[in-house]
Amino acid sequence: MATLADSRLIAMVSCPQDEADRLARRIIESKLAACVNCVPNIRSTYRWQGRIEQENESLLLIKTTAAGFDALKAKIVNWHPYELPEVIAVEIIAGHTPYLDWISRCVDVPAN
């Protein structure tokens, strides 16, 4: 039976539109994910430091592994221009097996 550590994830990161391509490329070059889709022109409304803010952003959909998520998260927090970047993930519970296997082959999990 597969464990969560063996699973694949979609991590989501919102970012300024002019940073999306740079972040996506760094993630792939670092072998932290197999693929990053950039969804441009999302409108985010959120509470920050007691105020309601609105920003035009891009959303990165990052295909990675559960085993590689901590390394991915650490790099995004380091590279991201926001003080508190969104880095969340959901487990892929079903999918085309060859595609899921490809994700696993592409992600280089750093040794602890």
DSSP file (Angstrom, degrees, kcal/mol; ACC not computed):
  #  RESIDUE AA STRUCTURE BP1 BP2  ACC     N-H-->O    O-->H-N    N-H-->O    O-->H-N    TCO  KAPPA ALPHA  PHI   PSI    X-CA   Y-CA   Z-CA
    1    1 A M              0   0    0      0, 0.0     2,-0.1     0, 0.0     0, 0.0   0.000 360.0 360.0 360.0 134.0    0.0    0.0    0.0
    2    2 A A        -     0   0    0      1,-0.1     2,-0.2     4,-0.0     5,-0.0  -0.418 360.0-147.3 -71.6 144.7    1.3    3.4   -0.9
    3    3 A T    >   -     0   0    0     -2,-0.1     3,-1.2     1,-0.1     4,-0.5  -0.611  30.6-101.7-104.7 169.7    2.0    5.9    1.8
    4    4 A L  G >  S+     0   0    0      1,-0.3     3,-1.5    -2,-0.2    62,-0.3   0.874 122.6  61.0 -58.1 -36.5    1.7    9.7    1.8
    5    5 A A  G 3  S+     0   0    0      1,-0.3    62,-0.7    61,-0.1    -1,-0.3   0.780 104.6  49.4 -62.0 -25.7    5.5    9.9    1.4
    6    6 A D  G <  S+     0   0    0     -3,-1.2    -1,-0.3    60,-0.1    -2,-0.2   0.515  96.4 100.3 -87.6  -6.4    5.1    7.9   -1.9
    7    7 A S    <   -     0   0    0     -3,-1.5    59,-2.8    -4,-0.5    60,-0.4  -0.239  68.6-123.3 -84.8 167.8    2.4   10.2   -3.2
    8    8 A R  E     -A   65   0A   0     84,-0.4    84,-2.7    57,-0.3     2,-0.3  -0.798  27.2-161.0-106.3 151.8    2.4   13.0   -5.7
    9    9 A L  E     -AB  64  91A   0     55,-2.8    55,-2.2    -2,-0.3     2,-0.6  -0.868  21.7-137.8-129.0 159.0    1.2   16.5   -4.9
   10   10 A I  E     -AB  63  90A   0     80,-2.5    80,-2.0    -2,-0.3     2,-0.3  -0.976  27.9-161.8-112.5 112.4    0.0   19.7   -6.6
   11   11 A A  E     -AB  62  89A   0     51,-2.9    51,-3.2    -2,-0.6     2,-0.4  -0.731   3.8-150.5 -91.6 143.9    1.6   22.6   -4.7
   12   12 A M  E     +AB  61  88A   0     76,-3.3    76,-1.9    -2,-0.3     2,-0.4  -0.962  17.5 174.0-121.0 132.1    0.0   26.0   -5.2
   13   13 A V  E     -A   60   0A   0     47,-1.8    47,-3.2    -2,-0.4     2,-0.3  -0.979  16.4-154.0-138.3 120.4    1.9   29.3   -5.0
   14   14 A S  E     +A   59   0A   0     -2,-0.4    72,-0.4    72,-0.3    45,-0.2  -0.727  28.1 160.0 -90.7 148.2    0.5   32.7   -5.8
   15   15 A C  E     -A   58   0A   0     43,-2.3    43,-2.7    -2,-0.3     5,-0.1  -0.975  46.9 -70.2-157.7 164.7    3.1   35.3   -6.8
   16   16 A P  E >>  -A   57   0A   0      0, 0.0     3,-2.0     0, 0.0     4,-0.9  -0.362  48.5-120.3 -59.3 144.0    3.4   38.6   -8.6
   17   17 A Q  G >4 S+     0   0    0     39,-0.6     3,-0.6     1,-0.3     4,-0.5   0.849 112.2  55.5 -57.8 -36.1    2.8   38.2  -12.3
   18   18 A D  G 34 S+     0   0    0      1,-0.2    -1,-0.3     2,-0.1     4,-0.2   0.533 109.3  48.2 -78.5  -2.9    6.3   39.4  -13.3
   19   19 A E  G <> S+     0   0    0     -3,-2.0     4,-2.6     2,-0.1     5,-0.2   0.540  86.4  88.7-105.3 -12.3    7.9   36.8  -11.0
   20   20 A A  H <X S+     0   0    0     -4,-0.9     4,-2.6    -3,-0.6     5,-0.2   0.905  88.9  44.0 -59.9 -49.5    5.9   33.7  -12.2
   21   21 A D  H  > S+     0   0    0     -4,-0.5     4,-2.4     1,-0.2    -1,-0.2   0.894 114.1  51.0 -65.1 -39.2    8.2   32.6  -15.0
   22   22 A R  H  > S+     0   0    0      2,-0.2     4,-2.2    -4,-0.2    -2,-0.2   0.934 113.0  44.9 -63.7 -46.4   11.4   33.1  -13.0
   23   23 A L  H  X S+     0   0    0     -4,-2.6     4,-2.3     2,-0.2    -2,-0.2   0.929 113.0  51.1 -63.5 -44.6   10.0   31.1  -10.1
   24   24 A A  H  X S+     0   0    0     -4,-2.6     4,-2.1    -5,-0.2    -2,-0.2   0.923 111.3  47.6 -59.4 -45.3    8.7   28.3  -12.3
   25   25 A R  H  X S+     0   0    0     -4,-2.4     4,-3.0     1,-0.2     5,-0.2   0.912 111.0  50.4 -64.5 -42.8   12.1   28.0  -14.2
   26   26 A R  H  X S+     0   0    0     -4,-2.2     4,-1.8     1,-0.2    -1,-0.2   0.893 109.4  52.3 -62.6 -39.4   14.1   27.9  -10.9
   27   27 A I  H  <>S+     0   0    0     -4,-2.3     5,-2.2     2,-0.2     6,-0.5   0.933 114.4  41.4 -61.9 -47.0   11.8   25.2   -9.5
   28   28 A I  H ><5S+     0   0    0     -4,-2.1     3,-1.7     1,-0.2    -2,-0.2   0.917 112.9  52.8 -69.5 -43.6   12.3   23.0  -12.6
   29   29 A E  H 3<5S+     0   0    0     -4,-3.0    -1,-0.2     1,-0.3    -2,-0.2   0.841 108.9  51.5 -59.9 -32.4   16.0   23.7  -12.9
   30   30 A S  T 3<5S-     0   0    0     -4,-1.8    -1,-0.3    -5,-0.2    -2,-0.2   0.418 111.4-123.3 -85.0   1.6   16.4   22.6   -9.3
   31   31 A K  T < 5S+     0   0    0     -3,-1.7    77,-2.8     2,-0.1    -3,-0.2   0.832  72.6 130.9  58.3  36.2   14.5   19.4  -10.0
   32   32 A L  S   <S+     0   0    0     -5,-2.2    33,-0.3    75,-0.2     2,-0.3   0.537  73.5  14.1 -91.3  -9.6   12.0   20.2   -7.3
   33   33 A A        -     0   0    0     -6,-0.5    31,-0.2    73,-0.2    -1,-0.1  -0.976  61.6-133.5-157.2 162.6    9.1   19.4   -9.6
   34   34 A A  S    S+     0   0    0     29,-2.6     2,-0.3     1,-0.3    30,-0.1   0.780  90.2   3.8 -88.3 -32.0    8.3   17.8  -12.9
   35   35 A C  E     -C   63   0A   0     28,-0.9    28,-2.8     2,-0.0     2,-0.4  -0.994  54.5-159.9-156.1 144.1    6.1   20.6  -14.2
   36   36 A V  E     -C   62   0A   0     -2,-0.3     2,-0.4    26,-0.2    26,-0.2  -0.980  10.1-161.3-129.4 120.1    4.9   24.0  -13.3
   37   37 A N  E     -C   61   0A   0     24,-2.7    24,-2.9    -2,-0.4     2,-0.6  -0.851   9.6-149.9 -96.4 135.4    1.8   25.5  -14.8
   38   38 A C  E     -C   60   0A   0     -2,-0.4    22,-0.2    22,-0.2    -2,-0.0  -0.926   6.6-165.1-108.5 115.8    1.4   29.3  -14.6
   39   39 A V  E     -C   59   0A   0     20,-3.1    20,-2.5    -2,-0.6     3,-0.3  -0.876  19.8-155.4 -99.5 106.1   -2.1   30.6  -14.5
   40   40 A P  E     +     0   0A   0      0, 0.0    18,-0.2     0, 0.0    17,-0.0  -0.293  59.2  28.2 -80.6 164.6   -1.9   34.3  -15.2
   41   41 A N  E     +     0   0A   0      1,-0.2     2,-0.3    16,-0.1    17,-0.2   0.860  68.2 156.9  60.2  46.3   -4.3   37.1  -14.2
   42   42 A I  E     -C   57   0A   0     15,-2.8    15,-2.9    -3,-0.3     2,-0.6  -0.744  36.1-136.9 -92.4 152.9   -5.9   35.8  -11.0
   43   43 A R  E     -C   56   0A   0     -2,-0.3     2,-0.4    13,-0.2    13,-0.2  -0.950  19.2-162.6-112.2 116.4   -7.3   38.4   -8.7
   44   44 A S  E     -C   55   0A   0     11,-2.9    11,-2.2    -2,-0.6     2,-0.5  -0.844   8.4-171.4-103.2 133.4   -6.5   37.7   -5.0
   45   45 A T  E     +C   54   0A   0     -2,-0.4     2,-0.3     9,-0.2     9,-0.2  -0.994  25.3 148.5-120.9 126.6   -8.4   39.3   -2.1
   46   46 A Y  E     -C   53   0A   0      7,-2.2     7,-3.5    -2,-0.5     2,-0.5  -0.970  47.8-106.4-155.0 162.9   -7.0   38.8    1.3
   47   47 A R  E     +C   52   0A   0     -2,-0.3     2,-0.4     5,-0.2     5,-0.2  -0.861  39.1 171.4 -97.2 128.0   -6.5   40.2    4.8
   48   48 A W  E >   -C   51   0A   0      3,-2.9     3,-1.6    -2,-0.5    -2,-0.0  -0.967  65.7 -17.0-142.1 122.4   -2.9   41.4    5.5
   49   49 A Q  T 3  S-     0   0    0     -2,-0.4     3,-0.1     1,-0.3    -1,-0.1   0.881 128.7 -48.9  50.6  46.3   -1.8   43.4    8.6
   50   50 A G  T 3  S+     0   0    0      1,-0.2     2,-0.3     0, 0.0    -1,-0.3   0.449 120.3  97.9  81.2   1.2   -5.4   44.4    9.4
   51   51 A R  E <  S- C   0  48A   0     -3,-1.6    -3,-2.9     0, 0.0     2,-0.6  -0.870  73.7-120.7-120.4 153.9   -6.4   45.6    6.0
   52   52 A I  E     - C   0  47A   0     -2,-0.3     2,-0.3    -5,-0.2    -5,-0.2  -0.852  38.5-171.9 -91.8 123.5   -8.2   44.0    3.1
   53   53 A E  E     - C   0  46A   0     -7,-3.5    -7,-2.2    -2,-0.6     2,-0.4  -0.777  15.0-160.6-114.7 156.4   -5.9   43.9    0.0
   54   54 A Q  E     + C   0  45A   0     -2,-0.3     2,-0.3    -9,-0.2    -9,-0.2  -0.996  15.8 171.2-137.3 134.6   -6.4   43.0   -3.6
   55   55 A E  E     - C   0  44A   0    -11,-2.2   -11,-2.9    -2,-0.4     2,-0.6  -0.990  34.5-125.4-140.8 147.0   -3.7   42.1   -6.1
   56   56 A N  E     + C   0  43A   0     -2,-0.3   -39,-0.6   -13,-0.2     2,-0.2  -0.854  50.1 158.5 -87.0 125.7   -3.4   40.8   -9.6
   57   57 A E  E     -AC  16  42A   0    -15,-2.9   -15,-2.8    -2,-0.6     2,-0.3  -0.758  39.7-116.5-135.9 178.3   -1.2   37.7   -9.4
   58   58 A S  E     -A   15   0A   0    -43,-2.7   -43,-2.3    -2,-0.2     2,-0.5  -0.892  23.5-139.0-114.9 154.4   -0.3   34.5  -11.1
   59   59 A L  E     -AC  14  39A   0    -20,-2.5   -20,-3.1    -2,-0.3     2,-0.5  -0.970   9.4-150.9-116.3 123.7   -0.9   31.1   -9.6
   60   60 A L  E     -AC  13  38A   0    -47,-3.2   -47,-1.8    -2,-0.5     2,-0.6  -0.825   3.1-161.3 -92.9 127.8    1.8   28.4  -10.0
   61   61 A L  E     -AC  12  37A   0    -24,-2.9   -24,-2.7    -2,-0.5     2,-0.6  -0.945  16.8-166.1-107.5 110.0    0.5   24.8  -10.1
   62   62 A I  E     -AC  11  36A   0    -51,-3.2   -51,-2.9    -2,-0.6     2,-0.7  -0.871  13.2-151.1-111.0 119.5    3.5   22.7   -9.2
   63   63 A K  E     +AC  10  35A   0    -28,-2.8   -29,-2.6    -2,-0.6   -28,-0.9  -0.803  41.9 132.8 -91.4 116.5    3.5   18.9   -9.8
   64   64 A T  E     -A    9   0A   0    -55,-2.2   -55,-2.8    -2,-0.7     2,-0.3  -0.736  51.6 -89.7-145.3-171.0    5.9   17.3   -7.3
   65   65 A T  E  >  -A    8   0A   0    -33,-0.3     4,-0.6   -57,-0.3     3,-0.3  -0.784  25.9-123.6-110.3 156.5    6.2   14.5   -4.8
   66   66 A A  T >4 S+     0   0    0    -59,-2.8     3,-0.8    -2,-0.3     4,-0.5   0.886 114.6  56.1 -62.4 -37.9    5.3   14.4   -1.1
   67   67 A A  T 34 S+     0   0    0    -62,-0.7     4,-0.3   -60,-0.4    -1,-0.2   0.805 112.1  42.1 -65.1 -28.8    8.9   13.4   -0.4
   68   68 A G  T 3> S+     0   0    0     -3,-0.3     4,-2.1     1,-0.1    -1,-0.2   0.469  88.6  93.7 -95.3  -2.5   10.2   16.5   -2.2
   69   69 A F  H <X S+     0   0    0     -3,-0.8     4,-3.2    -4,-0.6     5,-0.2   0.890  80.3  53.6 -63.0 -42.6    7.7   19.0   -0.8
   70   70 A D  H  > S+     0   0    0     -4,-0.5     4,-2.3     1,-0.2    -1,-0.2   0.907 111.5  46.2 -61.0 -41.0    9.7   20.2    2.2
   71   71 A A  H  > S+     0   0    0     -4,-0.3     4,-2.1     2,-0.2    -1,-0.2   0.913 113.7  49.4 -66.4 -41.9   12.7   21.1   -0.1
   72   72 A L  H  X S+     0   0    0     -4,-2.1     4,-2.6     2,-0.2    -2,-0.2   0.945 111.4  49.0 -59.7 -49.1   10.4   22.8   -2.6
   73   73 A K  H  X S+     0   0    0     -4,-3.2     4,-2.6     1,-0.2     5,-0.2   0.913 109.7  51.6 -58.5 -45.4    8.7   24.8    0.2
   74   74 A A  H  X S+     0   0    0     -4,-2.3     4,-1.7    -5,-0.2    -1,-0.2   0.908 112.1  46.1 -60.4 -42.9   12.1   25.9    1.6
   75   75 A K  H  X S+     0   0    0     -4,-2.1     4,-2.9     2,-0.2     5,-0.2   0.913 111.8  50.6 -67.6 -42.6   13.3   27.1   -1.8
   76   76 A I  H  X S+     0   0    0     -4,-2.6     4,-2.7     1,-0.2    -2,-0.2   0.935 109.5  50.6 -61.8 -45.2   10.1   28.9   -2.6
   77   77 A V  H  < S+     0   0    0     -4,-2.6    -1,-0.2     1,-0.2    -2,-0.2   0.886 114.9  45.3 -59.0 -37.8   10.1   30.7    0.8
   78   78 A N  H  < S+     0   0    0     -4,-1.7    -2,-0.2    -5,-0.2    -1,-0.2   0.897 120.8  36.9 -71.0 -42.2   13.7   31.7    0.0
   79   79 A W  H  < S+     0   0    0     -4,-2.9    -2,-0.2    -5,-0.1    -3,-0.2   0.719  93.8 100.5 -84.3 -23.0   13.1   32.8   -3.6
   80   80 A H     <  -     0   0    0     -4,-2.7   -65,-0.1    -5,-0.2    -4,-0.0  -0.363  65.1-143.3 -74.4 141.0    9.7   34.4   -3.2
   81   81 A P  S    S+     0   0    0      0, 0.0     2,-0.1     0, 0.0    -1,-0.1   0.685  73.3  93.2 -76.7 -16.3    9.4   38.2   -3.0
   82   82 A Y  S    S-     0   0    0      1,-0.1    -2,-0.1     4,-0.1   -67,-0.0  -0.469  75.3-134.8 -79.0 149.0    6.5   38.1   -0.5
   83   83 A E  S    S+     0   0    0      1,-0.3    -1,-0.1    -2,-0.1    -3,-0.0   0.857 105.4  23.3 -64.2 -36.8    7.1   38.3    3.3
   84   84 A L  S    S-     0   0    0      2,-0.0    -1,-0.3    -3,-0.0     2,-0.1  -0.721  86.7-165.8-132.6  81.2    4.6   35.4    3.7
   85   85 A P        -     0   0    0      0, 0.0     2,-0.5     0, 0.0   -70,-0.1  -0.376  24.4-115.3 -72.8 147.0    4.3   33.4    0.5
   86   86 A E        +     0   0    0    -72,-0.4     2,-0.3    -2,-0.1   -72,-0.3  -0.698  41.7 164.9 -75.5 122.5    1.5   31.0   -0.1
   87   87 A V        +     0   0    0     -2,-0.5     2,-0.3   -74,-0.1   -74,-0.2  -0.801  14.8 147.1-140.6  97.0    2.9   27.5   -0.3
   88   88 A I  E     -B   12   0A   0    -76,-1.9   -76,-3.3    -2,-0.3     2,-0.3  -0.875  24.5-160.0-128.8 161.1    0.2   24.8    0.0
   89   89 A A  E     -B   11   0A   0     -2,-0.3     2,-0.4   -78,-0.3   -78,-0.2  -0.992   9.1-159.1-145.0 150.7   -0.3   21.4   -1.5
   90   90 A V  E     -B   10   0A   0    -80,-2.0   -80,-2.5    -2,-0.3     2,-0.2  -0.966  30.8-112.1-125.0 145.9   -3.0   18.9   -2.2
   91   91 A E  E     -B    9   0A   0     -2,-0.4     2,-0.8   -82,-0.2   -82,-0.2  -0.541  21.1-128.5 -77.0 138.5   -2.5   15.2   -2.7
   92   92 A I        -     0   0    0    -84,-2.7   -84,-0.4    -2,-0.2     3,-0.1  -0.804  27.6-177.4 -82.6 112.4   -3.2   13.8   -6.2
   93   93 A I        +     0   0    0     -2,-0.8     2,-0.3     1,-0.2    -1,-0.2   0.648  63.9  11.0 -92.0 -14.9   -5.4   10.8   -5.3
   94   94 A A  S    S+     0   0    0      2,-0.0     2,-0.3     3,-0.0    -1,-0.2  -0.985  71.2 130.0-156.3 155.2   -5.9    9.5   -8.9
   95   95 A G        -     0   0    0     -2,-0.3     2,-0.6    -3,-0.1    -3,-0.0  -0.975  62.5 -48.7 175.5 178.1   -4.3   10.0  -12.3
   96   96 A H    >>  -     0   0    0     -2,-0.3     4,-2.3     1,-0.2     3,-0.8  -0.598  52.1-140.3 -70.3 114.3   -2.8    8.5  -15.4
   97   97 A T  H 3> S+     0   0    0     -2,-0.6     4,-2.6     1,-0.3     5,-0.2   0.846  98.2  51.9 -53.1 -45.2   -0.2    6.1  -13.9
   98   98 A P  H 3> S+     0   0    0      0, 0.0     4,-1.9     0, 0.0    -1,-0.3   0.886 111.7  48.6 -60.2 -35.7    2.5    6.8  -16.5
   99   99 A Y  H <> S+     0   0    0     -3,-0.8     4,-2.0     2,-0.2    -2,-0.2   0.925 111.6  48.5 -67.9 -44.3    2.1   10.6  -15.8
  100  100 A L  H  X S+     0   0    0     -4,-2.3     4,-1.8     1,-0.2    -1,-0.2   0.889 111.0  50.9 -62.9 -39.2    2.3   10.1  -12.1
  101  101 A D  H  X S+     0   0    0     -4,-2.6     4,-2.2    -5,-0.2    -1,-0.2   0.885 106.6  55.3 -64.4 -38.2    5.4    7.9  -12.5
  102  102 A W  H  X S+     0   0    0     -4,-1.9     4,-2.0    -5,-0.2    -2,-0.2   0.908 104.5  53.5 -60.8 -43.0    7.0   10.7  -14.7
  103  103 A I  H  X S+     0   0    0     -4,-2.0     4,-1.4     1,-0.2     3,-0.2   0.947 109.3  48.7 -55.3 -48.6    6.5   13.1  -11.8
  104  104 A S  H  < S+     0   0    0     -4,-1.8    -1,-0.2     1,-0.2    -2,-0.2   0.877 110.8  50.1 -61.5 -38.8    8.3   10.8   -9.4
  105  105 A R  H  < S+     0   0    0     -4,-2.2    -1,-0.2     1,-0.2    -2,-0.2   0.831 110.1  50.8 -69.4 -30.9   11.2   10.3  -11.9
  106  106 A C  H  < S+     0   0    0     -4,-2.0     2,-0.5    -3,-0.2   -73,-0.2   0.767  92.0  84.1 -79.8 -25.7   11.7   14.1  -12.4
  107  107 A V     <  -     0   0    0     -4,-1.4     2,-0.9    -5,-0.2   -75,-0.2  -0.682  64.9-154.3 -88.0 124.9   11.8   15.1   -8.8
  108  108 A D        -     0   0    0    -77,-2.8    -3,-0.1    -2,-0.5    -2,-0.0  -0.845  12.4-150.9 -98.8 103.0   15.2   14.8   -7.1
  109  109 A V        -     0   0    0     -2,-0.9   -41,-0.1     1,-0.1   -77,-0.1  -0.626  17.4-126.3 -78.5 120.5   14.6   14.4   -3.4
  110  110 A P        -     0   0    0      0, 0.0     2,-0.2     0, 0.0   -39,-0.1  -0.353  24.2-111.8 -65.5 145.0   17.5   15.8   -1.4
  111  111 A A              0   0    0      1,-0.1     0, 0.0    -2,-0.0     0, 0.0  -0.504 360.0 360.0 -73.7 144.7   19.1   13.5    1.1
  112  112 A N              0   0    0     -2,-0.2    -1,-0.1     0, 0.0     0, 0.0   0.478 360.0 360.0 -76.9 360.0   18.6   14.5    4.7
